[in-house]
Amino acid sequence: MSTARDHILGQIGRSLGRPALADDVRTAAEQRVAAHRRNLVPQRAQKPHAEQINLFAHWAEAHMATAQRVPANAAIPAAVADYLAQHNLPTEIRAAPHPDLDALPWHERPLLTVKRGVAEITDQVSLTPAFAGVAETGTLVLHSGAETPTTLNLVPDNHIVVLRASQIVGSYEDMWDRLREKFGERVMPRTVNFITGPSRTGDIEQKMILGAHGPRRLHILIVDDGAA
């Protein structure tokens, strides 16, 4: 821990009337943080990967999202265009400025307008890549960054997410392992979003309301990249 951080936390502790941490307590805390001890993993998440893909799609749809299997990256523009037509949405999307999305053959869909960057209040549809999908709950994991603006996950009413089959893991513990592997030990992105179905709430008269805090529709394109 840095000297500056030690000083700040020490001042907070003293203002709360708490004694300074003993060296052995501090060492034990540091060791626990570094150990990454795994929590309990449900049995349903401990399946062969092909079954994890099906399990993810099942739980995503159980939580009011829609999931579509796509045979290859080249089929994504057509799948997006078909989804827009199915829901009578405008043929304009706001896509994350991510190289994987930039490389798609959008020219094959000339009537589809693809804008890139952070979401604006007028955007109705966003398209983002995912970092991972957790099979045990059908949850998408997305992190912030220059290529993945978080506003795209929250502002538009319709959110389309591209998830490669190889990105689907059984449990949250597996996902955290991958996140630490990508960013390095004790380094995390500014934001990690867990998305399980579209935004909804039942707080008002116990009636389910969609789009309460974000998109009212969530569509997941599961791309077969040979992982199964």
C-alpha positions in Angstrom: 0.0 0.0 0.0 1.3 3.5 -0.9 2.4 5.9 1.8 -0.2 8.5 0.7 -3.0 6.0 0.8 -1.7 4.8 4.2 -1.9 8.4 5.5 -5.4 9.0 4.2 -6.8 5.7 5.5 -5.0 6.3 8.8 -6.7 9.7 9.2 -10.1 8.2 8.5 -9.5 5.5 11.0 -8.4 7.9 13.7 -11.4 10.1 13.1 -13.6 7.0 13.7 -11.7 6.2 16.9 -10.2 3.0 15.4 -6.6 1.9 16.2 -4.1 1.5 13.5 -3.9 -1.9 11.9 -1.2 -4.2 13.4 1.4 -5.5 11.0 0.1 -9.1 11.3 -3.5 -8.0 10.5 -2.3 -5.9 7.5 -0.2 -8.8 6.2 -3.1 -11.3 6.6 -5.4 -8.9 4.7 -2.9 -8.4 1.9 -2.5 -12.2 1.6 -6.2 -12.7 1.5 -6.6 -10.2 -1.3 -3.8 -11.7 -3.3 -5.0 -15.3 -2.9 -8.2 -15.0 -4.9 -9.9 -17.7 -2.9 -12.8 -19.1 -5.0 -16.3 -19.0 -3.7 -18.8 -21.8 -4.1 -19.6 -22.7 -7.7 -23.1 -24.1 -8.5 -23.1 -27.5 -9.9 -25.1 -26.4 -13.0 -22.1 -24.2 -13.9 -19.7 -27.1 -13.9 -20.6 -28.5 -17.3 -18.7 -29.1 -20.6 -18.4 -25.9 -22.5 -20.9 -26.8 -25.2 -23.5 -27.2 -22.4 -22.4 -23.9 -20.8 -23.3 -22.1 -24.0 -26.8 -23.6 -24.0 -27.1 -22.9 -20.3 -26.2 -19.2 -20.8 -28.8 -18.8 -23.6 -31.4 -20.5 -21.4 -30.9 -18.2 -18.4 -30.5 -15.1 -20.5 -34.0 -15.7 -22.1 -35.4 -16.6 -18.6 -34.5 -13.1 -17.6 -36.3 -11.6 -20.5 -33.4 -11.1 -22.9 -33.3 -12.7 -26.4 -30.4 -14.9 -27.6 -29.6 -15.7 -31.2 -26.9 -18.1 -32.3 -24.8 -16.7 -35.2 -22.6 -19.0 -37.3 -19.8 -16.5 -37.9 -18.7 -12.8 -37.5 -19.7 -12.2 -41.1 -23.3 -12.9 -40.3 -23.6 -10.2 -37.6 -24.6 -7.3 -39.9 -27.4 -9.4 -41.3 -28.5 -10.4 -37.8 -28.5 -6.8 -36.7 -30.5 -5.7 -39.7 -33.1 -8.5 -39.2 -33.5 -7.6 -35.6 -34.2 -3.9 -36.4 -36.7 -4.9 -39.0 -38.4 -7.4 -36.7 -39.0 -4.7 -34.1 -39.7 -1.9 -36.5 -36.7 0.1 -35.4 -34.8 2.7 -37.4 -31.9 1.4 -39.6 -29.3 3.3 -37.5 -27.2 2.0 -34.7 -24.6 3.5 -32.4 -21.7 1.0 -32.2 -18.8 0.8 -29.8 -15.5 1.9 -31.5 -14.1 -1.5 -31.1 -11.8 -3.1 -33.8 -13.9 -6.3 -33.7 -17.0 -4.4 -34.7 -15.1 -2.2 -37.2 -13.9 -5.3 -39.0 -17.4 -6.6 -39.7 -18.7 -6.4 -43.4 -21.2 -3.6 -42.8 -20.9 -2.7 -46.6 -23.1 -5.7 -47.2 -25.9 -3.9 -45.6 -25.8 -0.4 -47.3 -29.2 0.6 -45.8 -27.8 0.2 -42.3 -26.2 3.4 -40.8 -23.5 2.6 -38.3 -22.3 5.5 -36.1 -19.5 5.0 -33.6 -18.7 6.5 -30.2 -20.4 7.3 -26.9 -24.2 7.1 -26.8 -26.3 10.1 -27.3 -29.8 10.7 -25.9 -31.3 10.4 -29.4 -29.8 6.9 -30.1 -32.4 4.1 -30.1 -30.1 1.2 -30.7 -26.6 0.4 -29.5 -24.2 -2.4 -30.4 -21.4 -3.5 -28.1 -19.0 -6.4 -27.7 -19.0 -8.3 -24.4 -16.1 -9.3 -22.2 -17.7 -12.5 -21.0 -21.0 -14.3 -20.4 -21.6 -16.2 -17.2 -23.5 -19.4 -17.8 -24.8 -20.0 -14.2 -27.1 -16.9 -14.4 -27.1 -15.9 -18.1 -25.3 -12.7 -17.2 -23.3 -10.5 -19.6 -20.1 -8.8 -18.3 -18.9 -5.6 -20.0 -16.2 -3.3 -18.9 -15.5 0.3 -19.7 -12.7 1.6 -21.9 -11.9 3.8 -24.9 -13.2 1.1 -27.2 -16.3 0.2 -25.0 -18.0 3.3 -23.7 -20.4 2.5 -20.8 -23.0 4.9 -22.1 -23.8 2.4 -24.8 -25.0 -0.1 -22.1 -27.4 2.3 -20.5 -28.7 5.1 -22.7 -30.4 3.6 -25.8 -33.7 1.7 -25.4 -32.4 -1.3 -27.4 -29.0 -2.9 -26.7 -27.5 -5.5 -29.0 -24.5 -7.4 -27.6 -22.0 -9.5 -29.5 -20.7 -12.4 -27.4 -18.3 -15.0 -28.8 -19.0 -18.6 -27.7 -15.5 -18.8 -26.4 -16.2 -15.9 -24.0 -18.9 -17.9 -22.1 -17.6 -19.3 -18.8 -19.4 -21.4 -16.2 -19.1 -19.2 -13.1 -18.3 -15.8 -11.9 -15.1 -17.1 -10.4 -14.0 -18.1 -13.9 -14.9 -14.6 -15.2 -12.8 -12.8 -12.6 -9.9 -15.1 -13.4 -10.1 -13.9 -17.1 -10.5 -10.3 -16.1 -7.4 -10.4 -13.9 -5.5 -12.1 -16.7 -6.5 -9.4 -19.1 -5.7 -6.3 -17.0 -3.1 -7.6 -14.6 -2.9 -8.2 -10.9 -4.7 -5.5 -8.8 -5.6 -3.5 -12.0 -9.3 -3.2 -13.0 -11.2 -1.1 -15.5 -13.0 1.9 -14.2 -16.4 0.1 -14.6 -17.5 -3.5 -14.8 -21.1 -3.9 -15.7 -23.1 -7.1 -14.9 -26.2 -7.3 -17.2 -28.8 -9.9 -16.6 -31.7 -9.3 -19.0 -33.1 -5.8 -19.9 -33.5 -3.1 -17.3 -36.6 -3.6 -15.2 -38.1 -3.0 -11.8 -41.1 -4.1 -9.8 -40.9 -1.5 -7.1 -44.0 0.4 -8.2 -47.2 -1.5 -7.2 -45.1 -4.7 -7.8 -45.7 -4.4 -11.5 -42.8 -5.2 -13.8 -41.7 -2.2 -15.7 -39.1 -2.5 -18.5 -36.5 0.2 -19.3 -36.5 1.6 -15.8 -32.8 2.3 -15.6 -31.5 1.4 -19.0 -32.5 -0.5 -22.2 -35.9 -2.1 -22.4 -34.7 -4.7 -24.9 -31.5 -6.8 -24.7 -30.6 -9.0 -27.7 -27.5 -11.2 -27.5 -25.8 -12.5 -30.6 -23.8 -15.6 -29.6 -21.2 -16.0 -32.3 -19.9 -19.5 -33.0 -16.1 -19.1 -33.0 -15.4 -22.8 -32.8 -15.4 -22.9 -29.0 -18.1 -25.6 -28.8 
